[in-house]
Each structure stands twice: as structure tokens, then as C-alpha cells.
Amino acid sequence: MPTSRPTGLHHGDLRNALLGAALELVAERGAQGFTLAETSRRAGVSVAAPYKHFADKDALLAELARTGYERQHDLFQAAMSAESDPADQLAAFAAAYVAFAAENKALFEITFAAGLEKQRYPALAEAGDRVLRLLRGPAAQLTPEIAAQDDLIHTIGAAAHGFAAFLAEGIFGEPTAALAATQRRARDAARKLALAH
């Protein structure tokens, strides 16, 4: 009795199956360490299947990066909404940033290390801009000038990114055990930067 080859279509959502397979591969091999053919095999579909939804590997990664920005936006918004003071809101963002990086390693890598040209992907650029607009609110309460707001946002973002990178590298100890303490450090540093600006 012949057996049919898995088509990947039983799940009814080829696009999301491909995205999920790609995310698994990024977690295993890094943002550039896989091919669309491997993604197809992982999803159980033909090597031609991805091209129904994505022009190339970068287009697939851009969609995952867009998802990463959307998740960041929601996480940061929730953390910031628990605070009323603008310096505390930016501090909450920094702590949430560290948590996102630790808990979504593959998405974090895609968002920041895949080498994507955002101008090629309008939806990705807009998702990144939404995060920036979220941060601009408290920054504007601390300084009226756009350039100073950008400087503050970038400085706090860079500090949070550094804490996230050090945590991932084990500099603060075993990453899971050190997460809460690293979030506190990022929060404290961001608050100092916000108040000093």
C-alpha cells in the first residue's frame, strides 16, 4: 500500500509552518546558517513551497523580524504602562528588553543580527518605527528636542542591549538564574541615564 509523502499542508497554514521551521533553524544555526530548502524540509513541504509566500530567505527573515518587533512593542508597552513617571517608563523598557532578548533568542537574533535592509521591507520598517514611537512618548516628557529624544532613546537602548548581550554570554552568571538581577541592573542604569539627560 503506497504511502503519501507529507506535504505540510495538513496544518492548513503553509506560511506559518515555514516561519516556524525557519525560527527553529535560526535557534539551532543562527540567522544565516540555513537555507530555504532546509526550511522546506523541516516544514515537510516541497523546496518550491516557500516561494509561494517569500521571494527569498531574507524576505522570510524580514517577516520573522517584523514579528519580533511586534512582540517587543507589546511587551514594552505592557511594562511601560505600569509606570507613570517617564524615567521609570524608560527603565521599565530596559528591563523588558533584557527579558525579551533572554526569552526570545532566535527572534532577537533575527531582529538585530540578520543584516536585513529595512528599507526593502516596509512592514518591517513600520514595526520598528512603532517601537520607536512608543519610546518617544516618555523621552519627549524628559526633553523637548527631537535630536535629544533620539539620543536618549538610543543611549538607553544601547545600554539595555549591552546588558542583554552580557547576560547571553554568561558574564553575569548562568543566564536563566541571572535574568532577574540583570533586568534590575538594566532598569537602574536606564533610570540614571534618563534622569541625567
ChimeraX commands (.cxc) that place a marker at each C-alpha (Angstrom):
marker #1 position 0.00,0.00,0.00 radius 0.5
marker #1 position 1.59,3.28,-1.10 radius 0.5
marker #1 position 2.19,5.94,1.47 radius 0.5
marker #1 position 1.84,9.59,0.64 radius 0.5
marker #1 position 4.71,11.98,1.20 radius 0.5
marker #1 position 3.99,14.60,3.86 radius 0.5
marker #1 position 3.05,17.83,2.14 radius 0.5
marker #1 position 2.97,20.08,5.17 radius 0.5
marker #1 position -0.48,21.19,4.08 radius 0.5
marker #1 position -2.33,19.21,6.73 radius 0.5
marker #1 position -1.84,22.10,9.13 radius 0.5
marker #1 position -3.73,24.38,6.75 radius 0.5
marker #1 position -1.24,27.21,7.08 radius 0.5
marker #1 position 1.86,26.79,4.93 radius 0.5
marker #1 position 3.11,30.32,5.63 radius 0.5
marker #1 position 3.17,29.91,9.40 radius 0.5
marker #1 position 4.62,26.41,9.10 radius 0.5
marker #1 position 7.53,27.86,7.12 radius 0.5
marker #1 position 8.02,30.68,9.61 radius 0.5
marker #1 position 8.01,28.22,12.49 radius 0.5
marker #1 position 10.51,25.94,10.76 radius 0.5
marker #1 position 12.78,28.88,9.99 radius 0.5
marker #1 position 12.64,30.06,13.59 radius 0.5
marker #1 position 13.68,26.59,14.79 radius 0.5
marker #1 position 16.59,26.61,12.36 radius 0.5
marker #1 position 17.71,30.07,13.48 radius 0.5
marker #1 position 17.67,28.84,17.08 radius 0.5
marker #1 position 19.90,25.93,16.05 radius 0.5
marker #1 position 22.21,27.53,13.49 radius 0.5
marker #1 position 21.92,31.30,13.57 radius 0.5
marker #1 position 20.17,33.77,11.30 radius 0.5
marker #1 position 22.30,32.98,8.24 radius 0.5
marker #1 position 23.05,29.34,8.98 radius 0.5
marker #1 position 20.28,27.71,6.97 radius 0.5
marker #1 position 18.61,27.69,3.56 radius 0.5
marker #1 position 15.06,27.85,2.28 radius 0.5
marker #1 position 15.46,24.24,1.15 radius 0.5
marker #1 position 16.20,23.21,4.74 radius 0.5
marker #1 position 13.24,25.26,5.90 radius 0.5
marker #1 position 11.06,23.39,3.41 radius 0.5
marker #1 position 12.27,20.01,4.62 radius 0.5
marker #1 position 11.72,21.00,8.24 radius 0.5
marker #1 position 8.17,22.10,7.41 radius 0.5
marker #1 position 7.52,18.93,5.40 radius 0.5
marker #1 position 6.85,20.67,2.09 radius 0.5
marker #1 position 8.48,20.83,-1.33 radius 0.5
marker #1 position 11.51,23.05,-1.88 radius 0.5
marker #1 position 9.37,25.23,-4.14 radius 0.5
marker #1 position 6.74,25.87,-1.46 radius 0.5
marker #1 position 8.41,28.84,0.29 radius 0.5
marker #1 position 8.39,30.86,-2.92 radius 0.5
marker #1 position 4.60,30.97,-2.80 radius 0.5
marker #1 position 4.98,33.31,0.19 radius 0.5
marker #1 position 8.56,34.60,0.28 radius 0.5
marker #1 position 10.79,35.85,-2.54 radius 0.5
marker #1 position 13.92,34.62,-0.78 radius 0.5
marker #1 position 15.40,33.80,2.60 radius 0.5
marker #1 position 15.77,37.46,3.54 radius 0.5
marker #1 position 12.07,38.04,2.91 radius 0.5
marker #1 position 11.25,35.18,5.27 radius 0.5
marker #1 position 13.67,36.55,7.88 radius 0.5
marker #1 position 12.16,40.03,7.44 radius 0.5
marker #1 position 8.75,38.63,8.30 radius 0.5
marker #1 position 10.16,36.99,11.42 radius 0.5
marker #1 position 11.90,40.26,12.34 radius 0.5
marker #1 position 8.57,42.09,11.92 radius 0.5
marker #1 position 7.01,39.60,14.31 radius 0.5
marker #1 position 9.89,40.22,16.70 radius 0.5
marker #1 position 9.28,43.96,16.67 radius 0.5
marker #1 position 5.55,43.45,17.23 radius 0.5
marker #1 position 6.19,41.23,20.23 radius 0.5
marker #1 position 8.70,43.74,21.55 radius 0.5
marker #1 position 6.19,46.55,21.16 radius 0.5
marker #1 position 3.53,44.67,23.09 radius 0.5
marker #1 position 5.94,43.61,25.82 radius 0.5
marker #1 position 7.46,47.07,26.18 radius 0.5
marker #1 position 4.07,48.76,26.15 radius 0.5
marker #1 position 2.79,46.50,28.91 radius 0.5
marker #1 position 5.90,47.11,31.04 radius 0.5
marker #1 position 5.85,50.85,30.48 radius 0.5
marker #1 position 2.13,51.22,31.15 radius 0.5
marker #1 position 2.71,50.04,34.73 radius 0.5
marker #1 position 4.69,53.25,35.36 radius 0.5
marker #1 position 3.59,56.88,35.28 radius 0.5
marker #1 position 6.95,58.67,35.56 radius 0.5
marker #1 position 8.75,58.96,32.17 radius 0.5
marker #1 position 12.13,57.96,33.63 radius 0.5
marker #1 position 10.52,54.91,35.21 radius 0.5
marker #1 position 8.81,54.08,31.91 radius 0.5
marker #1 position 12.15,54.05,30.09 radius 0.5
marker #1 position 13.63,52.00,32.92 radius 0.5
marker #1 position 10.77,49.50,32.54 radius 0.5
marker #1 position 11.50,49.34,28.82 radius 0.5
marker #1 position 15.15,48.47,29.52 radius 0.5
marker #1 position 14.18,45.65,31.88 radius 0.5
marker #1 position 11.63,44.33,29.37 radius 0.5
marker #1 position 14.24,44.50,26.61 radius 0.5
marker #1 position 16.56,42.22,28.58 radius 0.5
marker #1 position 13.68,39.81,29.20 radius 0.5
marker #1 position 12.70,39.74,25.52 radius 0.5
marker #1 position 16.28,39.01,24.46 radius 0.5
marker #1 position 16.61,36.20,27.00 radius 0.5
marker #1 position 13.24,34.60,26.32 radius 0.5
marker #1 position 13.11,35.00,22.52 radius 0.5
marker #1 position 16.71,34.32,21.49 radius 0.5
marker #1 position 16.02,33.40,17.87 radius 0.5
marker #1 position 13.69,36.35,17.24 radius 0.5
marker #1 position 16.15,38.66,18.97 radius 0.5
marker #1 position 18.98,37.44,16.74 radius 0.5
marker #1 position 16.90,37.85,13.60 radius 0.5
marker #1 position 15.79,41.34,14.58 radius 0.5
marker #1 position 19.29,42.61,15.29 radius 0.5
marker #1 position 21.82,40.33,13.58 radius 0.5
marker #1 position 20.30,39.11,10.31 radius 0.5
marker #1 position 21.70,42.05,8.34 radius 0.5
marker #1 position 18.34,42.95,6.83 radius 0.5
marker #1 position 17.91,46.21,4.92 radius 0.5
marker #1 position 14.76,47.59,6.50 radius 0.5
marker #1 position 14.07,49.94,3.60 radius 0.5
marker #1 position 13.45,46.87,1.42 radius 0.5
marker #1 position 10.65,45.71,3.73 radius 0.5
marker #1 position 8.12,48.46,4.53 radius 0.5
marker #1 position 6.18,46.34,7.04 radius 0.5
marker #1 position 9.39,45.62,8.94 radius 0.5
marker #1 position 10.38,49.29,8.95 radius 0.5
marker #1 position 6.93,50.28,10.23 radius 0.5
marker #1 position 7.07,47.69,13.01 radius 0.5
marker #1 position 10.42,49.09,14.13 radius 0.5
marker #1 position 9.07,52.63,13.95 radius 0.5
marker #1 position 6.16,51.63,16.24 radius 0.5
marker #1 position 8.67,50.64,18.92 radius 0.5
marker #1 position 10.49,53.94,18.47 radius 0.5
marker #1 position 7.23,55.90,18.76 radius 0.5
marker #1 position 6.42,54.05,21.96 radius 0.5
marker #1 position 9.71,55.19,23.47 radius 0.5
marker #1 position 9.42,58.70,22.13 radius 0.5
marker #1 position 6.46,59.41,24.45 radius 0.5
marker #1 position 8.40,59.32,27.72 radius 0.5
marker #1 position 11.52,60.72,26.05 radius 0.5
marker #1 position 9.53,63.76,24.94 radius 0.5
marker #1 position 8.46,64.37,28.52 radius 0.5
marker #1 position 12.11,64.48,29.57 radius 0.5
marker #1 position 13.46,66.64,26.74 radius 0.5
marker #1 position 11.61,68.71,24.11 radius 0.5
marker #1 position 14.14,68.44,21.26 radius 0.5
marker #1 position 13.76,65.58,18.77 radius 0.5
marker #1 position 17.53,65.09,18.48 radius 0.5
marker #1 position 17.86,64.90,22.26 radius 0.5
marker #1 position 14.96,62.45,22.43 radius 0.5
marker #1 position 16.63,60.22,19.84 radius 0.5
marker #1 position 19.91,60.43,21.72 radius 0.5
marker #1 position 18.22,59.43,24.97 radius 0.5
marker #1 position 16.34,56.55,23.34 radius 0.5
marker #1 position 19.47,55.27,21.59 radius 0.5
marker #1 position 21.59,55.58,24.72 radius 0.5
marker #1 position 19.11,53.67,26.86 radius 0.5
marker #1 position 18.56,51.14,24.07 radius 0.5
marker #1 position 22.30,50.59,23.73 radius 0.5
marker #1 position 22.64,50.08,27.48 radius 0.5
marker #1 position 19.76,47.59,27.51 radius 0.5
marker #1 position 21.24,45.79,24.50 radius 0.5
marker #1 position 24.58,45.56,26.28 radius 0.5
marker #1 position 23.03,44.07,29.38 radius 0.5
marker #1 position 21.15,41.57,27.20 radius 0.5
marker #1 position 24.34,40.60,25.35 radius 0.5
marker #1 position 26.35,40.22,28.56 radius 0.5
marker #1 position 23.58,38.08,30.03 radius 0.5
marker #1 position 23.54,35.82,26.96 radius 0.5
marker #1 position 27.33,35.48,27.10 radius 0.5
marker #1 position 27.18,34.34,30.73 radius 0.5
marker #1 position 29.11,37.35,32.02 radius 0.5
marker #1 position 26.60,37.79,34.84 radius 0.5
marker #1 position 26.46,34.08,35.59 radius 0.5
marker #1 position 24.19,31.35,34.31 radius 0.5
marker #1 position 21.74,33.30,32.09 radius 0.5
marker #1 position 18.46,31.90,33.44 radius 0.5
marker #1 position 19.49,32.36,37.05 radius 0.5
marker #1 position 20.89,35.85,36.38 radius 0.5
marker #1 position 17.91,37.17,34.38 radius 0.5
marker #1 position 16.06,38.96,37.19 radius 0.5
marker #1 position 19.23,40.58,38.54 radius 0.5
marker #1 position 20.22,41.69,35.04 radius 0.5
marker #1 position 16.80,43.21,34.50 radius 0.5
marker #1 position 17.25,45.19,37.72 radius 0.5
marker #1 position 20.65,46.38,36.58 radius 0.5
marker #1 position 19.28,47.45,33.21 radius 0.5
marker #1 position 16.37,49.21,34.90 radius 0.5
marker #1 position 18.67,51.09,37.28 radius 0.5
marker #1 position 21.08,52.10,34.53 radius 0.5
marker #1 position 18.27,53.31,32.25 radius 0.5
marker #1 position 16.69,55.36,35.01 radius 0.5
marker #1 position 20.02,57.05,35.78 radius 0.5
marker #1 position 20.53,57.82,32.11 radius 0.5
marker #1 position 17.01,59.22,31.79 radius 0.5
marker #1 position 17.38,61.44,34.83 radius 0.5
marker #1 position 20.82,62.66,33.76 radius 0.5
marker #1 position 19.78,63.57,30.26 radius 0.5
marker link #1:1,2 radius 0.2
marker link #1:2,3 radius 0.2
marker link #1:3,4 radius 0.2
marker link #1:4,5 radius 0.2
marker link #1:5,6 radius 0.2
marker link #1:6,7 radius 0.2
marker link #1:7,8 radius 0.2
marker link #1:8,9 radius 0.2
marker link #1:9,10 radius 0.2
marker link #1:10,11 radius 0.2
marker link #1:11,12 radius 0.2
marker link #1:12,13 radius 0.2
marker link #1:13,14 radius 0.2
marker link #1:14,15 radius 0.2
marker link #1:15,16 radius 0.2
marker link #1:16,17 radius 0.2
marker link #1:17,18 radius 0.2
marker link #1:18,19 radius 0.2
marker link #1:19,20 radius 0.2
marker link #1:20,21 radius 0.2
marker link #1:21,22 radius 0.2
marker link #1:22,23 radius 0.2
marker link #1:23,24 radius 0.2
marker link #1:24,25 radius 0.2
marker link #1:25,26 radius 0.2
marker link #1:26,27 radius 0.2
marker link #1:27,28 radius 0.2
marker link #1:28,29 radius 0.2
marker link #1:29,30 radius 0.2
marker link #1:30,31 radius 0.2
marker link #1:31,32 radius 0.2
marker link #1:32,33 radius 0.2
marker link #1:33,34 radius 0.2
marker link #1:34,35 radius 0.2
marker link #1:35,36 radius 0.2
marker link #1:36,37 radius 0.2
marker link #1:37,38 radius 0.2
marker link #1:38,39 radius 0.2
marker link #1:39,40 radius 0.2
marker link #1:40,41 radius 0.2
marker link #1:41,42 radius 0.2
marker link #1:42,43 radius 0.2
marker link #1:43,44 radius 0.2
marker link #1:44,45 radius 0.2
marker link #1:45,46 radius 0.2
marker link #1:46,47 radius 0.2
marker link #1:47,48 radius 0.2
marker link #1:48,49 radius 0.2
marker link #1:49,50 radius 0.2
marker link #1:50,51 radius 0.2
marker link #1:51,52 radius 0.2
marker link #1:52,53 radius 0.2
marker link #1:53,54 radius 0.2
marker link #1:54,55 radius 0.2
marker link #1:55,56 radius 0.2
marker link #1:56,57 radius 0.2
marker link #1:57,58 radius 0.2
marker link #1:58,59 radius 0.2
marker link #1:59,60 radius 0.2
marker link #1:60,61 radius 0.2
marker link #1:61,62 radius 0.2
marker link #1:62,63 radius 0.2
marker link #1:63,64 radius 0.2
marker link #1:64,65 radius 0.2
marker link #1:65,66 radius 0.2
marker link #1:66,67 radius 0.2
marker link #1:67,68 radius 0.2
marker link #1:68,69 radius 0.2
marker link #1:69,70 radius 0.2
marker link #1:70,71 radius 0.2
marker link #1:71,72 radius 0.2
marker link #1:72,73 radius 0.2
marker link #1:73,74 radius 0.2
marker link #1:74,75 radius 0.2
marker link #1:75,76 radius 0.2
marker link #1:76,77 radius 0.2
marker link #1:77,78 radius 0.2
marker link #1:78,79 radius 0.2
marker link #1:79,80 radius 0.2
marker link #1:80,81 radius 0.2
marker link #1:81,82 radius 0.2
marker link #1:82,83 radius 0.2
marker link #1:83,84 radius 0.2
marker link #1:84,85 radius 0.2
marker link #1:85,86 radius 0.2
marker link #1:86,87 radius 0.2
marker link #1:87,88 radius 0.2
marker link #1:88,89 radius 0.2
marker link #1:89,90 radius 0.2
marker link #1:90,91 radius 0.2
marker link #1:91,92 radius 0.2
marker link #1:92,93 radius 0.2
marker link #1:93,94 radius 0.2
marker link #1:94,95 radius 0.2
marker link #1:95,96 radius 0.2
marker link #1:96,97 radius 0.2
marker link #1:97,98 radius 0.2
marker link #1:98,99 radius 0.2
marker link #1:99,100 radius 0.2
marker link #1:100,101 radius 0.2
marker link #1:101,102 radius 0.2
marker link #1:102,103 radius 0.2
marker link #1:103,104 radius 0.2
marker link #1:104,105 radius 0.2
marker link #1:105,106 radius 0.2
marker link #1:106,107 radius 0.2
marker link #1:107,108 radius 0.2
marker link #1:108,109 radius 0.2
marker link #1:109,110 radius 0.2
marker link #1:110,111 radius 0.2
marker link #1:111,112 radius 0.2
marker link #1:112,113 radius 0.2
marker link #1:113,114 radius 0.2
marker link #1:114,115 radius 0.2
marker link #1:115,116 radius 0.2
marker link #1:116,117 radius 0.2
marker link #1:117,118 radius 0.2
marker link #1:118,119 radius 0.2
marker link #1:119,120 radius 0.2
marker link #1:120,121 radius 0.2
marker link #1:121,122 radius 0.2
marker link #1:122,123 radius 0.2
marker link #1:123,124 radius 0.2
marker link #1:124,125 radius 0.2
marker link #1:125,126 radius 0.2
marker link #1:126,127 radius 0.2
marker link #1:127,128 radius 0.2
marker link #1:128,129 radius 0.2
marker link #1:129,130 radius 0.2
marker link #1:130,131 radius 0.2
marker link #1:131,132 radius 0.2
marker link #1:132,133 radius 0.2
marker link #1:133,134 radius 0.2
marker link #1:134,135 radius 0.2
marker link #1:135,136 radius 0.2
marker link #1:136,137 radius 0.2
marker link #1:137,138 radius 0.2
marker link #1:138,139 radius 0.2
marker link #1:139,140 radius 0.2
marker link #1:140,141 radius 0.2
marker link #1:141,142 radius 0.2
marker link #1:142,143 radius 0.2
marker link #1:143,144 radius 0.2
marker link #1:144,145 radius 0.2
marker link #1:145,146 radius 0.2
marker link #1:146,147 radius 0.2
marker link #1:147,148 radius 0.2
marker link #1:148,149 radius 0.2
marker link #1:149,150 radius 0.2
marker link #1:150,151 radius 0.2
marker link #1:151,152 radius 0.2
marker link #1:152,153 radius 0.2
marker link #1:153,154 radius 0.2
marker link #1:154,155 radius 0.2
marker link #1:155,156 radius 0.2
marker link #1:156,157 radius 0.2
marker link #1:157,158 radius 0.2
marker link #1:158,159 radius 0.2
marker link #1:159,160 radius 0.2
marker link #1:160,161 radius 0.2
marker link #1:161,162 radius 0.2
marker link #1:162,163 radius 0.2
marker link #1:163,164 radius 0.2
marker link #1:164,165 radius 0.2
marker link #1:165,166 radius 0.2
marker link #1:166,167 radius 0.2
marker link #1:167,168 radius 0.2
marker link #1:168,169 radius 0.2
marker link #1:169,170 radius 0.2
marker link #1:170,171 radius 0.2
marker link #1:171,172 radius 0.2
marker link #1:172,173 radius 0.2
marker link #1:173,174 radius 0.2
marker link #1:174,175 radius 0.2
marker link #1:175,176 radius 0.2
marker link #1:176,177 radius 0.2
marker link #1:177,178 radius 0.2
marker link #1:178,179 radius 0.2
marker link #1:179,180 radius 0.2
marker link #1:180,181 radius 0.2
marker link #1:181,182 radius 0.2
marker link #1:182,183 radius 0.2
marker link #1:183,184 radius 0.2
marker link #1:184,185 radius 0.2
marker link #1:185,186 radius 0.2
marker link #1:186,187 radius 0.2
marker link #1:187,188 radius 0.2
marker link #1:188,189 radius 0.2
marker link #1:189,190 radius 0.2
marker link #1:190,191 radius 0.2
marker link #1:191,192 radius 0.2
marker link #1:192,193 radius 0.2
marker link #1:193,194 radius 0.2
marker link #1:194,195 radius 0.2
marker link #1:195,196 radius 0.2
marker link #1:196,197 radius 0.2
view
